[in-house]
Amino acid sequence: MADTVQRYAVVTGANKGIGFGTVKQLASNGTVVVLTARDEKRGLEALEKLKDFGISDLVVFHQLDVTDSVSAARLADFVKTQFGKLDILVNNAAVVGSIVTPEDFKSASSGKRLEEINWSEIPTIPNDEVAEQCLKTNYYGTKSVTEALLPLLQLSDSPRIVNVSSGVGKLMNFPNGWAKEVLSDAERLTEEKIDSVLIRFLEDLKKGDTKIWSPIFPPYTVSKAALNAYTRILAKKYPNFCINCVSPGFVKTDITFNVGILTIDEGAESLVRLALLPNGGPTGLYFDQKEVASF
């Protein structure tokens, strides 16, 4: 007999790019999806686009600013009132956190895989405010939304959290040193230790002393490494969930100035696969697209 249990999902940063592709694929699979975006107008425009695919009946829009805990609480109240539970949370909302010219990025990365890019060819302009906003969005914002929705996920028979990461956030990209050691020690990882890494990063950035940090878009890289570490902590804390992080690969989106080797739909496939894992599936892992990889 077919499984008739209705699944409910929330996707953050979903008005365009991989988030939009994920909403489209989940809804096509029969999941009811809450498409969220910071900008209400853009979110509603995205909802309108879904009518072309015949799945708009399965998608609702709700405004969400991941950096605003009140906004996250409003979303949780909406999900509770409308559905009574949540089965899937896809944390996709993110910002790049570095000032870079599109021309420099395109010339260095066009037609290449992430690991083939010479990042030293892409100069970035240091900006403390932009860096802080990156950590606030990519790590603390994701954490805030997750914490707001965890009580509803606990009501699901098959709770799934998918944290969208990046290959640049892998610890192999960090020079050997204190930060790498802290984030590598899975057994002793705590949220307080992640906080200490992020505080130290911002201090070093302000001093212009970044030798223990990745040279690849440092704020973005550090935020994603922190998110990966948080994924491991959450998976240990909630053993009946499937909680994983995934790099969708080098996808053509606004954040990459539409340079990449994968389409949005191809990138979204890796997220949707983890969102729809059967019970007893893998948890606490980092996936490079559809393959398990090292943190």
C-alpha positions as CSV (number, residue, x, y, z in Angstrom):
1,M,0.0,0.0,0.0
2,A,1.4,3.4,-0.9
3,D,2.5,5.8,1.9
4,T,-0.2,8.4,2.2
5,V,1.3,10.4,5.0
6,Q,1.5,14.0,4.0
7,R,4.9,15.6,4.4
8,Y,5.4,19.3,5.2
9,A,8.6,21.2,4.4
10,V,10.2,24.6,4.9
11,V,12.8,25.9,2.5
12,T,14.7,29.1,3.4
13,G,16.0,31.6,0.8
14,A,13.7,30.0,-1.7
15,N,12.6,32.8,-4.0
16,K,15.3,32.0,-6.5
17,G,18.3,29.7,-7.2
18,I,18.8,26.4,-5.5
19,G,16.1,27.2,-2.9
20,F,13.5,27.7,-5.6
21,G,14.7,24.5,-7.4
22,T,14.3,22.6,-4.1
23,V,10.8,23.9,-3.6
24,K,9.8,22.9,-7.1
25,Q,11.2,19.3,-6.7
26,L,9.8,18.7,-3.3
27,A,6.3,19.9,-4.4
28,S,6.6,17.7,-7.5
29,N,7.1,14.8,-5.1
30,G,3.9,15.6,-3.3
31,T,5.3,17.5,-0.3
32,V,3.6,20.6,0.9
33,V,6.2,23.3,1.0
34,V,6.5,26.7,2.7
35,L,8.6,28.8,0.4
36,T,10.3,31.5,2.4
37,A,12.1,34.7,1.5
38,R,13.1,37.9,3.2
39,D,11.5,40.0,0.5
40,E,7.7,39.4,0.4
41,K,7.3,40.8,-3.2
42,R,10.0,38.4,-4.5
43,G,8.6,35.5,-2.6
44,L,5.1,36.0,-4.0
45,E,6.6,36.4,-7.5
46,A,8.4,33.0,-7.0
47,L,5.1,31.5,-6.0
48,E,3.5,32.8,-9.1
49,K,6.2,31.2,-11.3
50,L,5.3,27.8,-9.8
51,K,1.9,28.0,-11.5
52,D,3.7,27.2,-14.7
53,F,4.7,23.8,-13.3
54,G,1.2,22.9,-12.0
55,I,2.4,22.6,-8.4
56,S,1.4,25.9,-6.9
57,D,-1.4,24.2,-4.9
58,L,1.3,22.5,-2.8
59,V,3.3,25.6,-2.1
60,V,2.6,28.5,0.3
61,F,4.7,31.6,0.9
62,H,5.7,33.0,4.3
63,Q,8.1,35.9,4.8
64,L,11.2,35.0,6.7
65,D,14.3,37.0,7.6
66,V,16.6,34.4,9.1
67,T,18.5,37.1,11.0
68,D,15.4,38.1,12.9
69,S,14.3,35.8,15.7
70,V,10.8,37.3,15.8
71,S,10.5,36.5,12.1
72,A,11.6,32.9,12.8
73,A,9.0,32.6,15.6
74,R,6.3,33.9,13.3
75,L,7.1,31.2,10.8
76,A,7.0,28.5,13.5
77,D,3.6,29.8,14.6
78,F,2.4,29.7,11.0
79,V,3.6,26.1,10.5
80,K,2.1,25.0,13.8
81,T,-1.3,26.5,13.0
82,Q,-1.4,25.3,9.4
83,F,0.1,21.9,9.6
84,G,0.6,20.9,13.2
85,K,4.1,19.6,12.5
86,L,7.1,19.9,10.2
87,D,8.8,17.0,8.5
88,I,11.6,18.7,6.5
89,L,13.7,21.8,7.0
90,V,16.1,22.9,4.2
91,N,18.4,25.7,5.4
92,N,19.4,27.3,2.2
93,A,19.4,31.1,2.9
94,A,23.0,32.5,2.6
95,V,25.0,35.5,1.5
96,V,28.6,35.5,0.1
97,G,30.1,37.9,2.7
98,S,32.8,39.3,0.5
99,I,32.9,42.2,-2.0
100,V,34.2,40.9,-5.3
101,T,33.8,42.1,-8.9
102,P,31.8,39.8,-11.2
103,E,34.4,40.1,-13.9
104,D,37.2,38.8,-11.6
105,F,35.0,35.9,-10.5
106,K,33.9,35.0,-14.0
107,S,37.4,35.1,-15.5
108,A,38.9,32.9,-12.7
109,S,36.1,30.3,-12.5
110,S,34.3,30.0,-15.8
111,G,34.1,26.3,-17.0
112,K,35.9,25.0,-13.9
113,R,35.0,22.8,-11.0
114,L,35.3,24.4,-7.5
115,E,38.5,22.6,-6.7
116,E,40.1,23.7,-10.0
117,I,39.6,27.4,-9.3
118,N,42.7,29.5,-8.3
119,W,41.1,31.6,-5.7
120,S,44.1,34.0,-5.5
121,E,43.0,35.3,-8.9
122,I,39.8,36.6,-7.3
123,P,40.6,39.6,-5.2
124,T,38.2,40.5,-2.4
125,I,37.7,43.9,-0.7
126,P,37.8,43.4,3.1
127,N,34.7,44.8,4.8
128,D,34.0,44.0,8.5
129,E,30.3,44.9,8.3
130,V,29.7,42.6,5.3
131,A,31.7,39.8,7.1
132,E,29.6,40.1,10.2
133,Q,26.4,40.0,8.2
134,C,27.6,36.8,6.5
135,L,28.1,35.0,9.9
136,K,24.8,36.4,11.2
137,T,22.9,35.1,8.1
138,N,24.7,31.8,7.2
139,Y,25.4,30.5,10.7
140,Y,23.5,32.3,13.4
141,G,20.4,32.8,11.2
142,T,20.3,29.2,10.2
143,K,20.7,28.2,13.9
144,S,17.9,30.6,15.0
145,V,15.4,29.2,12.4
146,T,16.4,25.6,13.2
147,E,15.8,26.2,16.9
148,A,12.4,27.8,16.3
149,L,11.3,24.9,14.2
150,L,12.8,22.0,16.2
151,P,9.7,21.5,18.4
152,L,7.6,21.0,15.2
153,L,10.2,18.7,13.7
154,Q,10.0,16.5,16.8
155,L,6.4,15.9,16.1
156,S,7.3,14.2,12.8
157,D,7.7,10.5,12.3
158,S,10.5,11.2,9.8
159,P,12.2,14.5,10.7
160,R,14.9,15.8,8.2
161,I,17.2,18.8,8.3
162,V,19.3,19.6,5.3
163,N,21.9,22.3,5.8
164,V,23.2,23.7,2.5
165,S,27.0,24.0,2.7
166,S,29.8,24.5,0.2
167,G,33.0,22.8,-0.8
168,V,34.9,25.9,0.2
169,G,33.8,25.3,3.8
170,K,35.7,22.0,4.1
171,L,38.4,22.0,6.8
172,M,41.0,21.0,4.2
173,N,40.8,24.6,3.0
174,F,41.9,25.9,6.4
175,P,45.6,26.3,7.2
176,N,46.7,24.2,10.1
177,G,46.0,26.0,13.4
178,W,43.7,26.5,16.3
179,A,40.5,27.0,14.4
180,K,40.9,23.9,12.3
181,E,41.7,21.9,15.4
182,V,38.6,23.1,17.2
183,L,36.3,22.4,14.3
184,S,37.9,19.0,13.5
185,D,37.3,17.6,17.0
186,A,33.9,16.1,16.5
187,E,33.8,14.4,19.9
188,R,34.4,17.7,21.8
189,L,32.5,20.1,19.5
190,T,30.0,22.4,21.3
191,E,28.1,25.4,20.2
192,E,30.2,27.5,22.5
193,K,33.3,26.4,20.8
194,I,31.9,27.3,17.4
195,D,31.0,30.7,18.8
196,S,34.6,31.1,20.0
197,V,35.9,30.4,16.5
198,L,33.6,33.0,15.0
199,I,34.5,35.6,17.5
200,R,38.2,35.0,17.0
201,F,37.7,35.2,13.2
202,L,36.1,38.6,13.4
203,E,38.8,39.8,15.7
204,D,41.5,38.6,13.4
205,L,39.7,40.1,10.4
206,K,39.6,43.5,12.0
207,K,43.3,43.3,12.7
208,G,44.1,42.1,9.2
209,D,45.6,38.9,10.6
210,T,44.0,36.0,8.7
211,K,46.9,33.5,8.4
212,I,44.9,30.7,10.3
213,W,41.9,31.2,8.1
214,S,41.0,30.0,4.6
215,P,42.0,32.4,1.9
216,I,38.9,31.5,-0.1
217,F,36.2,34.2,0.6
218,P,37.0,34.0,4.4
219,P,33.7,35.0,5.9
220,Y,31.7,32.6,3.7
221,T,34.1,29.8,4.2
222,V,34.2,30.2,8.0
223,S,30.4,30.5,8.2
224,K,29.9,27.2,6.2
225,A,32.6,25.4,8.3
226,A,30.6,26.5,11.4
227,L,27.4,25.3,9.9
228,N,29.0,21.9,9.2
229,A,30.1,21.7,12.8
230,Y,26.6,22.6,14.0
231,T,25.2,19.9,11.8
232,R,27.3,17.3,13.6
233,I,26.3,18.6,17.1
234,L,22.6,18.5,16.1
235,A,22.8,15.0,14.7
236,K,24.2,13.7,17.9
237,K,21.6,15.6,20.0
238,Y,18.6,14.3,17.9
239,P,19.5,10.7,16.9
240,N,16.0,10.0,15.5
241,F,16.4,12.8,13.0
242,C,18.3,12.6,9.7
243,I,20.4,15.8,9.8
244,N,23.1,16.3,7.1
245,C,24.9,19.1,5.3
246,V,25.5,19.1,1.6
247,S,27.5,21.0,-1.0
248,P,25.3,21.1,-4.1
249,G,28.3,21.6,-6.3
250,F,29.3,24.6,-8.4
251,V,25.8,25.7,-9.5
252,K,24.9,28.6,-11.8
253,T,23.2,31.0,-9.4
254,D,23.2,34.7,-8.5
255,I,25.7,34.0,-5.7
256,T,28.2,32.6,-8.4
257,F,27.3,35.4,-10.9
258,N,25.7,32.6,-12.9
259,V,29.0,30.9,-13.5
260,G,29.1,27.2,-12.7
261,I,29.0,23.7,-14.2
262,L,25.6,22.6,-12.8
263,T,22.1,23.8,-13.4
264,I,19.9,24.9,-10.5
265,D,17.8,21.7,-10.9
266,E,20.9,19.6,-10.8
267,G,22.1,21.4,-7.6
268,A,18.7,21.0,-6.0
269,E,18.6,17.3,-6.6
270,S,21.3,16.7,-3.9
271,L,19.3,18.6,-1.3
272,V,16.0,16.9,-2.2
273,R,17.6,13.5,-2.0
274,L,18.6,14.1,1.7
275,A,15.2,15.7,2.5
276,L,13.4,12.6,1.4
277,L,15.7,10.0,3.0
278,P,14.0,6.9,4.3
279,N,13.9,6.3,8.1
280,G,17.2,4.9,9.3
281,G,19.1,6.9,6.6
282,P,22.5,8.5,7.2
283,T,22.8,11.4,9.6
284,G,25.5,13.7,10.9
285,L,27.4,13.5,7.5
286,Y,28.7,15.9,4.9
287,F,27.8,15.2,1.3
288,D,29.5,16.5,-1.7
289,Q,26.5,16.4,-4.0
290,K,25.3,12.8,-3.6
291,E,28.5,11.3,-2.2
292,V,29.6,11.2,1.5
293,A,32.8,13.2,1.9
294,S,35.0,14.4,4.8
295,F,34.2,17.5,6.7
